[in-house]
Amino acid sequence: MDFDFQIGDLILYKNNQLIAFNKPPGIPVQQDKSGDKSLLGLGEIYCKSKLQLIHRIDRPASGIVLLAKNNPALNELNRQFKEREVDKTYLAVVGNKPAEESGKLVHFLRRNGRINRTETYTEEQPESRKAELTYRLIASIERYHLLEIKLHSGRHHQIRAQLAAIGSPIKGDDKYGFKRANRDRSIQLHAWKLGFTHPVSHEKEIIIAPPPKDPVWDAFGALVNLGE
């Protein structure tokens, strides 16, 4: 699969410890069974050195992916993610507006690896893990609604599964019940903001990634400033 971008154009943030890219939809964060080029591999070519994965986002989604340039930075950011010290904010476009314009969702999720899908329950189940997020409606256009999502845990397909569970699957996400897939197999889920503490300076860092250019994202961008 060929991609129509230069990896250097995707850089949002870089220093001696870390580098962050604005991943386009459709490119895997790390190499998968498709054999397609990955963000990690392209990043290593750009940096001319090995990079370490700190976190991941789904292949059909877009947005911030933060990578470490050395083990001390990796270890410290892994700790921050584990201790929930990292602020993770996403944007999601849905066709069905949630019943409440803002709220907190708490579910128990269980991953089905055979079909790469996460099952959602309202009560704890064997091998399930608790998942929490908060959301708020920030804009609406004729057919779609834009939600800001604050992620309080990091489960497989968490936002996709939890929004689907309340009847608001993400645009293009036919795996979780949206009525049709996007032509390019992307979904309108975007890792928008990431806040963390720099592993050396200990200063608070906030990275912001503008959404991809397409008619739906552009329509919301005309209503809300999504670049900050």
TORNUTOR-273850 format. One line per 2 residues: number of its first residue (from 1); their letters; for each residue x, y, z of N, C-alpha, C, O. Coordinates in pm, whole numbers, plus 50000, padded with zeros to 5 digits. Example, Ala and Ser with C-alpha at 12.3 -4.5 7.8 and 13.67 -1.06 7.14 Angstrom:
<sites>
1	AS	51319:49431:50780:51230:49550:50780:51320:49670:50780:51424:49668:50846 | 51285:49775:50708:51367:49894:50714:51290:50003:50787:51341:50114:50804
</sites>
This chain:
<sites>
1	MD	50085:49880:50000:50000:50000:50000:50088:50125:50000:50179:50137:50082 | 50061:50217:49908:50137:50340:49899:50061:50452:49970:49938:50458:49965
3	FD	50136:50542:50036:50075:50653:50107:50119:50784:50043:50234:50799:50001 | 50026:50879:50036:50054:51005:49968:50097:51113:50067:50035:51220:50073
5	FQ	50202:51086:50143:50255:51185:50235:50405:51161:50254:50458:51054:50225 | 50471:51264:50304:50610:51253:50347:50611:51244:50499:50544:51323:50566
7	IG	50685:51149:50553:50681:51127:50698:50722:51253:50775:50670:51279:50884 | 50813:51331:50720:50855:51453:50789:50743:51555:50804:50745:51636:50896
9	DL	50645:51551:50713:50534:51645:50720:50436:51612:50832:50351:51694:50867 | 50448:51492:50888:50356:51448:50993:50405:51480:51134:50333:51457:51231
11	IL	50527:51532:51146:50585:51555:51279:50513:51670:51350:50496:51779:51295 | 50471:51643:51471:50405:51743:51556:50497:51797:51665:50478:51908:51713
13	YK	50597:51716:51703:50675:51745:51824:50799:51658:51820:50791:51540:51785 | 50915:51713:51856:51034:51630:51864:51139:51696:51952:51150:51818:51958
15	NN	51216:51612:52020:51333:51654:52095:51423:51532:52109:51403:51432:52040 | 51521:51537:52197:51616:51427:52208:51556:51301:52267:51612:51192:52252
17	QL	51442:51314:52335:51381:51198:52402:51261:51142:52326:51238:51021:52328 | 51184:51227:52260:51054:51187:52207:51030:51245:52068:51090:51345:52030
19	IA	50942:51182:51994:50893:51237:51868:50747:51197:51853:50710:51084:51884 | 50666:51289:51805:50522:51261:51786:50483:51291:51642:50526:51390:51583
21	FN	50401:51202:51587:50350:51216:51451:50198:51228:51453:50131:51178:51543 | 50145:51294:51350:50001:51300:51327:49968:51190:51226:49975:51212:51105
23	KP	49932:51072:51276:49912:50956:51190:49789:50973:51102:49680:51003:51152 | 49803:50956:50971:49685:50956:50885:49605:50827:50904:49661:50726:50947
25	PG	49476:50830:50874:49400:50705:50878:49451:50608:50773:49492:50648:50664 | 49449:50479:50808:49486:50377:50710:49626:50322:50723:49654:50214:50671
27	IP	49715:50393:50791:49850:50343:50810:49859:50278:50948:49813:50337:51046 | 49916:50157:50958:49928:50094:51090:50037:50162:51173:50136:50210:51119
29	VQ	50019:50166:51303:50122:50222:51390:50247:50134:51385:50358:50185:51376 | 50228:50004:51392:50339:49911:51379:50302:49808:51273:50185:49793:51239
31	QD	50399:49738:51223:50374:49645:51114:50274:49539:51155:50282:49483:51265 | 50180:49511:51066:50080:49408:51093:50086:49302:50983:50176:49303:50899
33	KS	49990:49213:50983:49994:49100:50890:49979:49142:50745:50006:49063:50654 | 49935:49267:50722:49921:49315:50584:50057:49335:50517:50068:49330:50394
35	GD	50160:49359:50599:50292:49387:50545:50308:49530:50497:50413:49565:50443 | 50205:49615:50515:50214:49755:50473:50315:49831:50558:50344:49794:50672
37	KS	50367:49938:50501:50458:50024:50576:50388:50076:50701:50269:50107:50698 | 50462:50086:50811:50406:50132:50937:50460:50269:50975:50565:50311:50926
39	LL	50388:50338:51061:50436:50467:51112:50567:50449:51186:50659:50530:51170 | 50577:50344:51266:50700:50318:51340:50818:50299:51245:50924:50359:51264
41	GL	50799:50217:51143:50908:50193:51048:50949:50318:50973:51068:50344:50954 | 50851:50397:50928:50882:50521:50858:50949:50621:50951:51040:50693:50911
43	GE	50904:50624:51077:50967:50713:51174:51112:50677:51199:51197:50765:51214 | 51141:50548:51204:51280:50505:51225:51367:50542:51106:51484:50579:51123
45	IY	51313:50532:50986:51388:50575:50867:51415:50725:50875:51527:50770:50847 | 51314:50803:50914:51331:50948:50924:51436:50984:51030:51523:51068:51005
47	CK	51428:50920:51146:51518:50953:51257:51655:50887:51244:51750:50923:51314 | 51665:50789:51153:51789:50711:51135:51831:50643:51266:51950:50629:51295
49	SK	51731:50601:51343:51760:50531:51469:51634:50455:51510:51525:50479:51458 | 51651:50364:51605:51539:50284:51653:51448:50369:51741:51495:50450:51820
51	LQ	51317:50349:51726:51218:50416:51809:51140:50311:51886:51133:50195:51846 | 51081:50354:51998:51005:50263:52084:50860:50309:52093:50832:50427:52113
53	LI	50768:50212:52077:50626:50243:52090:50589:50270:52236:50624:50193:52324 | 50519:50379:52260:50468:50411:52393:50319:50374:52402:50273:50324:52505
55	HR	50248:50399:52295:50103:50371:52290:50066:50350:52145:50149:50368:52056 | 49941:50314:52120:49894:50288:51984:49756:50350:51962:49682:50375:52057
57	ID	49724:50375:51836:49587:50405:51799:49550:50311:51684:49638:50259:51615 | 49421:50290:51663:49376:50194:51564:49413:50237:51422:49421:50356:51392
59	RP	49436:50138:51337:49476:50167:51200:49377:50259:51127:49423:50353:51061 | 49245:50239:51134:49153:50328:51061:49135:50465:51124:49073:50552:51064
61	AS	49186:50486:51245:49178:50615:51313:49298:50701:51275:49391:50655:51209 | 49294:50827:51318:49403:50921:51290:49445:50990:51419:49380:50977:51522
63	GI	49557:51064:51411:49595:51149:51522:49729:51118:51584:49814:51052:51524 | 49748:51167:51705:49879:51169:51771:49927:51030:51807:49855:50950:51868
65	VL	50051:51002:51767:50123:50884:51815:50258:50932:51866:50335:50993:51792 | 50286:50905:51992:50410:50948:52057:50505:50830:52066:50467:50721:52110
67	LA	50629:50851:52023:50732:50747:52024:50852:50794:52104:50882:50913:52108 | 50919:50699:52167:51037:50730:52248:51165:50701:52170:51171:50607:52091
69	KN	51265:50785:52193:51394:50767:52125:51494:50688:52208:51599:50649:52156 | 51464:50664:52334:51556:50589:52420:51477:50520:52530:51360:50553:52553
71	NP	51539:50426:52598:51469:50348:52701:51427:50428:52823:51317:50406:52874 | 51511:50522:52874:51464:50601:52989:51336:50679:52959:51246:50685:53042
73	AL	51327:50738:52839:51205:50811:52802:51088:50714:52789:50977:50745:52833 | 51112:50598:52730:51007:50496:52717:50955:50455:52854:50834:50449:52876
75	NE	51046:50425:52946:51006:50378:53078:50924:50483:53153:50826:50449:53219 | 50966:50610:53144:50895:50715:53216:50756:50739:53156:50659:50756:53230
77	LN	50746:50741:53024:50614:50762:52963:50524:50641:52985:50403:50656:53004 | 50582:50520:52983:50502:50401:53016:50444:50413:53157:50328:50378:53181
79	RQ	50525:50464:53249:50477:50482:53386:50363:50583:53389:50262:50561:53456 | 50378:50695:53318:50273:50797:53318:50143:50743:53260:50035:50773:53311
81	FK	50152:50664:53153:50030:50605:53097:49969:50508:53197:49847:50508:53216 | 50051:50425:53259:50000:50326:53353:49933:50391:53474:49831:50343:53523
83	ER	49992:50500:53521:49938:50570:53638:49829:50671:53603:49783:50746:53689 | 49787:50672:53478:49682:50762:53429:49717:50909:53450:49631:50991:53483
85	EV	49844:50940:53432:49890:51079:53442:49889:51149:53307:49918:51269:53299 | 49856:51077:53200:49854:51133:53066:49711:51172:53031:49618:51094:53051
87	DK	49693:51295:52980:49561:51342:52938:49542:51308:52790:49617:51354:52705 | 49440:51226:52762:49415:51181:52625:49278:51233:52580:49176:51197:52638
89	TY	49277:51316:52477:49153:51373:52426:49136:51335:52279:49226:51356:52198 | 49020:51281:52246:48989:51239:52110:48870:51318:52056:48794:51378:52132
91	LA	48858:51318:51924:48738:51366:51857:48672:51248:51787:48741:51164:51729 | 48541:51242:51792:48468:51135:51724:48345:51195:51658:48272:51273:51718
93	VV	48322:51156:51532:48202:51198:51459:48104:51081:51460:48138:50969:51422 | 47982:51109:51504:47878:51005:51510:47755:51050:51431:47733:51169:51412
95	GN	47678:50953:51387:47554:50984:51316:47437:51004:51409:47345:51081:51379 | 47438:50934:51521:47329:50943:51619:47378:51019:51742:47471:50975:51809
97	KP	47316:51132:51771:47355:51210:51888:47320:51134:52014:47209:51082:52026 | 47413:51126:52110:47380:51059:52236:47259:51123:52304:47231:51241:52285
99	AE	47187:51043:52383:47068:51094:52452:47101:51212:52542:47023:51306:52553 | 47217:51207:52606:47264:51318:52688:47380:51385:52615:47465:51316:52557
101	ES	47386:51518:52616:47490:51588:52540:47627:51579:52605:47728:51610:52542 | 47632:51537:52729:47760:51511:52795:47738:51403:52900:47626:51386:52949
103	GK	47842:51332:52935:47827:51228:53035:47952:51144:53049:48051:51163:52980 | 47943:51050:53142:48051:50955:53166:48001:50815:53133:47892:50775:53175
105	LV	48080:50741:53057:48045:50603:53023:48137:50508:53097:48259:50523:53095 | 48078:50411:53163:48153:50307:53233:48101:50171:53185:47983:50140:53202
107	HF	48189:50092:53127:48153:49959:53080:48261:49860:53119:48369:49898:53165 | 48230:49735:53099:48330:49628:53112:48351:49569:52973:48256:49523:52909
109	LR	48476:49571:52928:48508:49531:52792:48585:49400:52790:48670:49374:52876 | 48553:49319:52691:48625:49192:52674:48662:49179:52526:48577:49186:52438
111	RN	48789:49159:52503:48838:49151:52365:48819:49011:52309:48852:48911:52373 | 48765:49006:52188:48754:48882:52113:48863:48885:52006:48844:48944:51899
113	GR	48976:48822:52034:49089:48827:51943:49064:48758:51811:49125:48793:51710 | 48975:48662:51811:48949:48585:51688:48892:48675:51579:48926:48660:51462
115	IN	48805:48767:51617:48745:48857:51519:48791:49002:51539:48737:49093:51476 | 48889:49023:51626:48944:49156:51654:48834:49257:51685:48824:49363:51622
117	RT	48752:49220:51782:48640:49306:51821:48626:49302:51973:48657:49202:52037 | 48580:49411:52028:48562:49420:52173:48414:49414:52208:48332:49488:52152
119	ET	48381:49326:52301:48243:49311:52348:48222:49399:52471:48311:49411:52556 | 48105:49459:52481:48076:49558:52584:47966:49508:52678:47864:49456:52633
121	YT	47989:49523:52808:47893:49478:52909:47873:49589:53013:47962:49670:53037 | 47756:49589:53072:47730:49686:53179:47773:49635:53315:47784:49713:53410
123	EE	47798:49504:53326:47846:49445:53451:47970:49362:53423:47991:49315:53312 | 48051:49344:53525:48177:49271:53510:48153:49127:53464:48063:49059:53512
125	QP	48235:49085:53370:48228:48950:53315:48366:48884:53328:48466:48953:53347 | 48372:48751:53319:48503:48686:53320:48593:48743:53210:48551:48757:53095
127	ES	48715:48776:53247:48817:48828:53157:48784:48968:53103:48849:49014:53009 | 48685:49035:53160:48654:49172:53117:48738:49271:53197:48788:49240:53304
129	RK	48751:49392:53141:48826:49499:53206:48741:49626:53207:48672:49657:53110 | 48747:49696:53318:48668:49818:53332:48720:49927:53239:48841:49945:53224
131	AE	48628:50000:53176:48664:50106:53083:48582:50230:53115:48461:50221:53139 | 48647:50346:53116:48580:50471:53150:48620:50580:53051:48736:50592:53012
133	LT	48521:50660:53012:48547:50780:52934:48440:50883:52965:48332:50849:53012 | 48471:51008:52939:48372:51115:52945:48362:51178:52806:48460:51180:52732
135	YR	48246:51228:52773:48227:51289:52642:48142:51414:52655:48071:51434:52754 | 48151:51499:52554:48059:51612:52543:48040:51646:52396:48132:51634:52316
137	LI	47920:51687:52363:47888:51730:52227:47944:51869:52206:47918:51959:52286 | 48022:51889:52098:48079:52022:52075:48029:52088:51947:48045:52209:51931
139	AS	47970:52012:51856:47914:52073:51735:47826:51972:51663:47842:51851:51680 | 47734:52023:51582:47649:51939:51498:47637:52002:51361:47632:52124:51347
141	IE	47631:51917:51257:47597:51961:51123:47476:51880:51080:47416:51811:51162 | 47438:51888:50955:47311:51832:50912:47293:51685:50949:47188:51648:51001
143	RY	47394:51602:50925:47379:51458:50945:47466:51401:51056:47450:51286:51094 | 47559:51481:51108:47658:51425:51199:47679:51515:51321:47642:51632:51322
145	HL	47738:51454:51423:47762:51523:51550:47907:51497:51593:47958:51387:51579 | 47971:51601:51646:48111:51593:51688:48119:51585:51840:48069:51672:51911
147	LE	48184:51479:51888:48202:51460:52032:48349:51476:52069:48438:51432:51997 | 48371:51541:52182:48504:51543:52243:48506:51433:52348:48417:51425:52433
149	IK	48607:51348:52342:48617:51232:52431:48741:51246:52519:48851:51268:52469 | 48722:51233:52648:48835:51224:52742:48847:51078:52784:48754:51021:52841
151	LH	48959:51020:52755:48978:50877:52780:49045:50857:52915:49152:50912:52940 | 48983:50779:53003:49035:50757:53137:49094:50617:53156:49142:50584:53264
153	SG	49090:50537:53052:49156:50406:53052:49195:50379:52908:49156:50452:52817 | 49272:50274:52887:49322:50247:52752:49294:50105:52709:49386:50023:52706
155	RH	49171:50075:52676:49131:49940:52638:49124:49926:52486:49113:50025:52413 | 49130:49802:52440:49120:49772:52297:48988:49822:52241:48881:49784:52289
157	HQ	48995:49909:52137:48876:49961:52070:48779:50028:52168:48658:50025:52147 | 48832:50087:52274:48745:50134:52381:48642:50237:52336:48522:50219:52359
159	IR	48687:50344:52272:48593:50450:52233:48492:50395:52132:48373:50425:52140 | 48540:50317:52038:48452:50260:51935:48344:50174:51998:48226:50185:51963
161	AQ	48383:50088:52090:48288:49996:52153:48192:50069:52246:48072:50040:52246 | 48243:50162:52326:48156:50230:52421:48055:50321:52353:47939:50327:52394
163	LA	48096:50392:52250:48000:50477:52179:47896:50390:52108:47777:50425:52106 | 47939:50280:52050:47843:50189:51987:47742:50136:52088:47625:50118:52056
165	AI	47788:50112:52211:47700:50057:52315:47588:50151:52354:47484:50107:52402 | 47607:50282:52333:47499:50377:52364:47424:50419:52237:47347:50516:52239
167	GS	47447:50347:52128:47373:50374:52005:47431:50482:51918:47362:50536:51831 | 47559:50517:51941:47624:50624:51865:47755:50576:51804:47861:50628:51839
169	PI	47751:50475:51715:47877:50429:51654:47943:50539:51572:47876:50629:51520 | 48074:50530:51561:48153:50631:51491:48133:50619:51341:48123:50509:51287
171	KG	48128:50734:51273:48110:50736:51127:48216:50648:51059:48336:50662:51084 | 48169:50560:50973:48257:50471:50897:48290:50341:50966:48347:50251:50904
173	DD	48255:50329:51094:48297:50212:51172:48193:50101:51163:48119:50076:51259 | 48187:50036:51048:48087:49930:51030:48115:49809:51118:48024:49728:51141
175	KY	48237:49793:51168:48268:49685:51264:48184:49699:51391:48149:49600:51454 | 48153:49824:51428:48078:49850:51550:47940:49910:51523:47883:49978:51608
177	GF	47886:49883:51404:47746:49911:51382:47710:50034:51302:47592:50061:51281 | 47812:50113:51256:47774:50224:51168:47722:50166:51037:47772:50063:50990
179	KR	47624:50230:50979:47549:50170:50868:47631:50145:50742:47597:50056:50664 | 47738:50220:50721:47823:50193:50604:47965:50238:50632:47989:50331:50709
181	AN	48058:50171:50567:48199:50204:50582:48234:50327:50499:48168:50355:50399 | 48337:50400:50540:48392:50504:50454:48462:50438:50336:48511:50326:50346
183	RD	48466:50507:50225:48524:50450:50103:48668:50406:50124:48710:50303:50069 | 48745:50483:50202:48887:50449:50224:48909:50362:50347:49023:50337:50387
185	RS	48800:50314:50407:48803:50227:50526:48850:50301:50653:48878:50237:50754 | 48858:50431:50647:48891:50509:50767:48768:50518:50856:48657:50485:50813
187	IQ	48788:50561:50979:48677:50597:51067:48702:50736:51121:48817:50779:51130 | 48595:50807:51156:48609:50945:51204:48637:50947:51354:48558:50998:51434
189	LH	48751:50888:51390:48802:50891:51528:48943:50947:51521:49027:50896:51447 | 48970:51052:51599:49096:51125:51588:49156:51152:51725:49090:51210:51811
191	AW	49280:51109:51745:49353:51138:51869:49400:51284:51862:49499:51315:51796 | 49330:51371:51930:49340:51516:51909:49446:51582:51998:49528:51659:51949
193	KL	49443:51554:52126:49535:51619:52220:49599:51515:52311:49536:51416:52348 | 49724:51539:52347:49795:51451:52439:49875:51538:52534:49961:51615:52492
195	GF	49847:51524:52664:49919:51599:52765:49998:51506:52855:49945:51407:52905 | 50127:51538:52876:50214:51452:52956:50326:51537:53014:50339:51655:52982
197	TH	50407:51478:53100:50521:51546:53160:50649:51500:53090:50674:51380:53078 | 50728:51596:53046:50852:51561:52976:50944:51482:53070:50961:51520:53186
199	PV	51003:51372:53021:51079:51284:53111:51208:51344:53165:51262:51293:53264 | 51260:51450:53104:51385:51512:53152:51360:51648:53214:51403:51673:53327
201	SH	51290:51737:53144:51266:51873:53196:51157:51875:53302:51150:51968:53383 | 51071:51772:53302:50956:51761:53393:50853:51872:53371:50770:51899:53457
203	EK	50860:51936:53255:50761:52037:53220:50639:51970:53156:50651:51865:53091 | 50522:52031:53174:50399:51980:53114:50399:52010:52965:50419:52125:52925
205	EI	50377:51910:52885:50372:51924:52740:50231:51891:52692:50168:51798:52742 | 50183:51968:52595:50054:51939:52533:50073:51940:52381:50114:52041:52324
207	II	50042:51828:52317:50051:51816:52172:49910:51820:52116:49819:51757:52171 | 49891:51893:52007:49761:51903:51941:49778:51866:51794:49869:51915:51727
209	AP	49691:51779:51745:49697:51735:51606:49571:51776:51533:49462:51735:51573 | 49581:51855:51427:49461:51886:51349:49407:51761:51281:49485:51675:51240
211	PP	49275:51748:51267:49217:51630:51201:49254:51625:51053:49301:51724:50996 | 49234:51509:50991:49262:51496:50847:49174:51591:50765:49070:51638:50811
213	KD	49219:51617:50642:49140:51697:50551:49040:51607:50479:49078:51523:50398 | 48913:51626:50510:48807:51562:50432:48679:51643:50455:48676:51725:50547
215	PV	48574:51623:50375:48459:51711:50384:48394:51716:50523:48349:51822:50566 | 48387:51604:50593:48321:51603:50724:48405:51676:50828:48355:51763:50899
217	WD	48533:51640:50838:48620:51711:50932:48625:51860:50899:48623:51944:50989 | 48633:51893:50769:48640:52034:50729:48513:52109:50769:48520:52225:50810
219	AF	48397:52044:50758:48272:52109:50797:48271:52142:50945:48227:52250:50984 | 48320:52051:51028:48327:52082:51171:48434:52185:51200:48418:52269:51289
221	GA	48545:52178:51124:48651:52278:51143:48605:52419:51113:48662:52515:51166 | 48505:52434:51028:48449:52567:51000:48366:52619:51115:48343:52740:51125
223	LV	48321:52530:51203:48238:52569:51318:48319:52583:51447:48291:52668:51532 | 48420:52497:51461:48498:52490:51585:48646:52490:51547:48686:52428:51449
225	NL	48726:52560:51624:48871:52561:51597:48930:52431:51647:48947:52412:51767 | 48961:52340:51555:49013:52209:51592:49165:52203:51591:49224:52098:51614
227	GE	49228:52317:51564:49374:52321:51563:49434:52364:51694:49556:52379:51704 | 49350:52384:51796:49406:52425:51926:49318:52373:52038:49347:52397:52155
</sites>
